[in-house]
Amino acid sequence: MATNRRKYWNSEQIDRVNAIWNFIIGGRNLGKSYCIKVHKGLEKAWKEKKPTFILIRRYDLECKPSHIENYFQDAPVETITNGEYNVITAKGGTIYFSNYDFDTGKTKQGIACGKYVSLAGSIHIKSEAFPFITDIINEEICATDYLSNEVELLMNLVSTIARDREVKVWCIGNTVNRMNPYTNYFGVDFRKLKQGQVTLYNFKSNALDEDGNPKIVKVAVEYCSSEGAENGMFFGHVASSINEGAFECGVHPRLQYPKETYTNIFECLLKDQGFAFVLQLLANDETGKLILYAYPYSNGIKQYERVLSKDYSEDPFKTVWFNRDDECEQIICQLLDEQQIAFSDNLTGDEFIQVLKVLKSSTL
């Protein structure tokens, strides 16, 4: 009887490009975190018999020893250490190979294998040295709540750890949110990534090579394939994110009637965080009812005179927020307050609302 073998993610493809910064994005339960913490973390540390990796979490709460130990609970410690240790323990910012005695219920701490730190509290370790660290593991980069200046905090923390060396950075995230601070900083357009492929970006650094040319920093992004990871427990729109690795999104209203049955009264372009949307004020040809409609903008298809963006411009038609003195834009503000808006698809709805929120907050 034939059975389907589950295919877990491995790092072979992204390893081949030999990048310094490595982003691994994909659905849940693909084995992304398992692969990195085992092969880039524990196995290398055991081979070197010293702490060779550091685990970064976003908040101090996530860096409680019990949380760090839970993170490594599925790691095959006995296999890695040839039976010398059977668990991972954490204390005071250090991760250890340790032994748990099932008869006494006590744990004996062994040799150090790694370090851990919160990004929020990273400012307090600027004077510390990390001479043995070769790999940095940064978890859950695709989230719904980010620290202020998160990417800058990460960059400074990596600088503290690496000093004048080059270390590998592994940034891991589930397909929760395509709109995040890493998108802008690294120029990674999650909308153009293809599952199962690695996309390579090259950036010039401020450092010079031996020929006096700027050193190139390689940034690799892998959108992991979800092949063989389907779970029959889930259904509806949520199943696509769990089983297929699609980016998560809520359910948003669509137009009640075909688009052709509406008259376009006014339209403008909204841009922020690398995303752009066309917003149209539509009137139904039969009922005359007004509604807003938003869909993604394709660069170069059409130029818009009226643009909403945080980018500075002296053009009076390019502002951060709507003009309350304009009748159509006054109606748009009212419809937005009443949530009378439809979207081309659910993902557009999620991302449009986020962009709109940022634009509106910029006017306060």
N, C-alpha and C positions, 0 to 999 in steps of 0.2 A: 504493500500500500504506500503510495507516494505521499510525502509530507512536505510542507513548505518550510524551508530553513530560513530563520530570521537573519537578515543581513544587518549587522551593526556597523556603524561608521568606523573607519580607521583613518589614520593621518597620512597614509602613503602618498596620496595625490598632492596634498598641500605641502608635504615635506619636500617633494621634488623641486619646487620653485625656490626653496631655501630662503624664505623671507624672514625679516626681523619681526615685523608685526603680522600676526596671523589671526584673522577673524573667521570663526566657525559658526555659521548660522544654520538653523534647521529646526524641524519639528521635535516634539518631546520624545524621549525614550529611544533615541537613535544611538545612544552610546557615546555622544560627544564628550561629555564631562568625564565619563569612565575612562575613555581612551587617553585623554590628556593627563588626568591625575595619576593614572597608573603608569603609562609609558613615558611621559615627559616629567613626571614627578617621582613617584615611589621607586620605580625600577632604576632610574638614574641615581637617585640618592643611595639606594642599597649598593649599587655597584661602586660608588665613590666613597661610601661609608661616611657621608657628611651631608648637611642640609643644602641641597642643590636647587630647591625651588621655593617660591613664595606664593601663597594663595591670597588673592585680594577679594574681599567682599565689600559691598557698598557701605553698609552701616555698622556701627559698633555692636549693635544687638546681634548681627550675624556672625560676629567674631567671638561669641562666648565659646569656651572650650567644648561644651556639649554640642553646639552647632557644628563646629569644625570636625569633631569626632563622628558625628552623624554623616557628614559629607563623605567621609572615607569608609563608611560602614560596609559598602559593597565591594571594597578593594580586596583582592586575593592576597592578603598579607603573608599568610603561611607559604603560599607558592612563591611569592617574590623573595622571601627571606630563607627559603629552603627549610622551613619549619622552625627557625630560631625565634620568630615572633608571630603573634596571631591577631593583634589589633593595632589600631592607631590611636594615640592619645594626644591631647593638646594642653599646653599650659604656658602662660606668660608669653604668648606670641611665638612659641616654638612647637613644632609637630614632631612626635616621637614614634618610632617602632616600639611596641610594648607587648607584654604578655599578660593575658587574662587567665587566672586560675579558676576553672569552672567548679572546683571543689570548695574553695574558700571564698570565691566571689571577689577576690582582690586582684588588683592590677599592678604589675611591676613595670615601671618606666624603663625603656631601653635607650637606644642611641637616637640622636636627633636626625631627622631626615628633611625637615622643611621649616618654613616660617609662615606666619599669617598676620594680616593687618587689614584694617578697614580703610577704605578710601577716605571716608569722612574724618578719620583720626590720623591720617597719614602725615599731617603737618608736624606731629610730635616726634617723628623718627628721622628728621632731616640730618641729624648728626650721627646716626648709626651707620655701621659698615656691614656690607653683605658680600664679602669677598668670594664666597663659594657659590652664590646663586647664578645659575645658568638659564633658568626658565621661570617666567612670571605667568601665573594663571589668574586671569581676571574673569570672574563668573557673572552671568546674567546681564550682559551689556544691553540687551533689548528688553526694556522695562517700560513701565508706565509712570515711574517716579524717578527723577534723576536729581543728583546733587547740582547745586549751582556751580558752573564752571567745571563740570565733571571731567571732561577730556583734559583740561589743563591740569587738574589735580592728578590725573593718571600719568600724564607726561612728566610732571615734577616728581612723582613717586618713582617712576621708572628711572629717571635721572639719578635719584638718590641711591637706588639699588645698583644700577649699572656703573655709575661714575664714568670712568674712561674706557669701560669695556663694552662689548656688544652682547646683549642677552636676548633670548627669544621671548616674545610676548604672545600669549595665547588668550584671545578674547572670545568667550563662548556665550552664545545667546540663543534662546528659543525664538521662533517666529511670532513674537508678540506684537512688535511695533516697528514699522518701516521708518517712522519719523523719529529720529533720536539724535543727540548731539554728535555722535560719531559720524553720521551721514555727512554733515557739513564739514567737519574738521578734516576727515580723510578723503572726502570727495567720493564716497561710496554710494552709488545709486542702487539701493536695494531693488528698485523696480526693474532694473535691467539684468539682474543676476539670474542665471539659469541653474536649476537644480542639477546637482551632480557635477558641476563645473567649478574650477578655481579661476577667479579673475585677479590679475596682477596689476598693481598700480606702482609706478615709480615716482619718487619725490626727491628733489634736490635738497640736501641738507646744508647747514651753514659750515659744516666741517669740510676740509679740503683733503684730497688724496695726495699721494706722493708726487703727482704731476701738477698739482696746484688746481685741480678741477674739483667742483663740488661732489662730495660723496653721494651716491644714490641710495636712498632708503627704500627697500622693497616692502610693500604692503600687499598681502595676499588675502583674498576673501573666498571662502568656500560655502556655497549654498548646498547643504548636504542633501543627497537623494534620500527619499523616504521609501524607496523600493523595499518591499518585504516587511515593512513596519506596521502594516494595517492592523487595527484592533477592532473586532466586530462588536464591541460594546457601545460604540458611539454612532450617532446619527444626526441629521440636520446640518445646519451650516457650520456648527462647531467641529463636526467630523473632518472637514477638509483641512483644518489647522492641525488636528491631532494625527490623522492618518496620512495626510498628503504633504504636511509641512508648509501649507499655505499660511500667510500672515493672518493673525487673528483680527477679527473685526466684529462690530455689533451689527444689528439689523436696523436699516434706515429706510425711510419712505422712498418709493419710486413714483414717477408720474402715473396718475390714475388712467390717463388716456394716451394714445400714441402721440409722439412728439409733434407729428405733422398737424395735429388738431389744435396747436397753440400758436399764438402770434408773439413774436419776440419784440417786446417794447423797449428794452434797455439791456445792455450787457457790459460787463467789465471783467478785468483780469485781477486775480488775487495771487500774490507771490510771497513766499516766505520759506525759510529752511530748505531751500532746494526744490520745493513743490510749487506748482502753479495750477490754478483752476479758473475756468470760465464760469462766471455767475450771470445767469440770465433772469430777467423779470418777464414772466410769460403770462399771457391772458388766454384762457380757454375760449375757443372760437364760438362755442355754443352757449356756455353759461356766463362768460365774461369774467369768471373768477380769476384773481391774480395769484400766482404762486412763483416761488423762486426755484431755480433749477441749477445744479452745479455738476460739472463734469471735468475731468482732467484736461489740461491744455497741452497740446502737442506743439513743441517749438517749431516756428517757421511756417505753420499752417496759416496763421492769420495774425496780423498786428492789431493791438488794441490801443486806442487813444487813452481810455480811462483805465488807470492801473492803481491798485491798492498794494502798497509794499512798504516795508520799513527802510528800504534803500533811499538815501537822500536824493532829492531832485528839486530843482527850481521850477520844473514844469508844473503849472497849477492843476493839470489833469492827472498828476501822479502824487498821491497823498497816502498817508497811513490808514486813514479811516474815511467813511462816507461823508459827503457834504450834506449837512442837514438843510441847507438852503435850496438844494435841488429837489424838485418834486419826486422824481423817480427814486432818487437815493433815499429820500425821506420814507417812501413806501417800503423800500428794501429793508431799512432799519426796523420798521414796524413789523414786517413779515418775519424777520429774523427773531425779534423778541417773541413773536407768537409761534415760532418754530414751524412756519408755513414754508417748508423747503423740501424739495425732493432731490435725489441723487441718482447718478447713472449706475452706481453699484455701491455695495456696502463699504468696501474699503475706501472708496472716495469719500463717503460720508464721514468715516472716522477721521481721515486726514484733513478734510476741509474744516471740520469743527475745530481741530487742533490749531490749524493755521489761523482761522478766524479769531480764536481765543487769544493767540499771541499778538495779532494785529490790534485787537481791541484794547488789550492791556497796555500796549505801547502808547496809547493816547491818554492814559490816566496820569 
